Amino acid sequence: MLLKLYEKNNDPAVLEKIRELLENGGIMIYPTDTMYAIGCHAMKERAVERICRIKGIDPKKNNLSVICYDLSNISHYAKMDNATFKLMKRNLPGPFTFILEGTSRLPKIFRSRKEIGIRMPDHPVVLEISRLLDAPILTASIPYDDSEDSGYATEPELIEEKWGNSVDLVIDGGTGSLDVSTVVDCTGPDFEIVRQGIGTLEF
């Protein structure tokens, strides 16, 4: 199912249907401030497992990332000291993934690895959905091969053509990009940029 959403003034009834879909274990593809991503209610382990199968990743070996709607929400699922909090406050919302130590509130599937990636994209649609859900959204960029037509990662109609049978919903937020987030490891004594994406980190 392909559903058009806008940066603001979306029908509350439509947003509620998306919330219900995720609450019931559904998975969706949606726009972010980088690539289109695939996600689900992060507390629904079967939905998380479904996405891991689509991505071809093992949650015991690969870090997982979640979207939170504000810094207070992040504190439920990841541990932050004062310096990390200030860094994130300075840079979020934005195209960053901050690697932090997860908390025990996360489901068992996350706990095989101590770290979790935290995202707060500068995109109102996914933040509003997370806020309505009042839960983190597992997030992963949609699988894409450089040999493919880039439209299968950037154009909602083509994304739906390719992935519509694998997911429950594709949100059309307009043409996306092939950009990736800047990944910042906050688990060591110093902040370390482990992947430079489109985000320029402000210390």
Phi, psi and omega in degrees: 000130179253128185229124180277128174231157183242167183294337176206169177061037173281152180297121179304328180293324178291317178297323179294322177296322177294318178301315181296320179301314180291321179299330181268012174092012179285163176235152186221159168248137190210161180280149172228190176275002172236235179285161166300147185229162176249137185204173179202174171299117188293344181270358179261098190297324180294323177293320177298316179298322179298317179292320178300323177293317179298319180282344183070037181240155178255115182298344177282341183245339183247138174293143175253153180235151178229154173260131173241153188270344174200174185294326178296319178296320179302321185297341177288331191244350180216149182269132181228131169273179185298320181294319179292318178302315181295320179297315182291320179299325182287334190245352182248148357294149179176176186277061182231150168239117179260125179270119182230169173280129182284164177255172182287353178288340180287149180294167187304324184299335180275342194274355177291339173238137185286335185267154174221143175274135181245128177236145169221080187297150175277065180215114189295331184296307184290328177293322178293320178296317178297321179295316178295322180288334185053044180201157177290153176251120173301135183225139176208139178299146180294144179301132182210135178251134181303338181282348180278162168299129182299339179300334180287355174242349187237336184255118185306321181296319179286325176299317180294321178301318183280319190248359185302330180275351182259339181238169183267342184202137168243121179269123178273107177248022183092178181298130179265196181228176175256013181290152176241160180281159171277127183260126183239119179274117182251015185270347181262187181293335179231151176290135182229125174279113183261346171209124178271116175250216184279346181279132173259112187289130175258117181273000000 
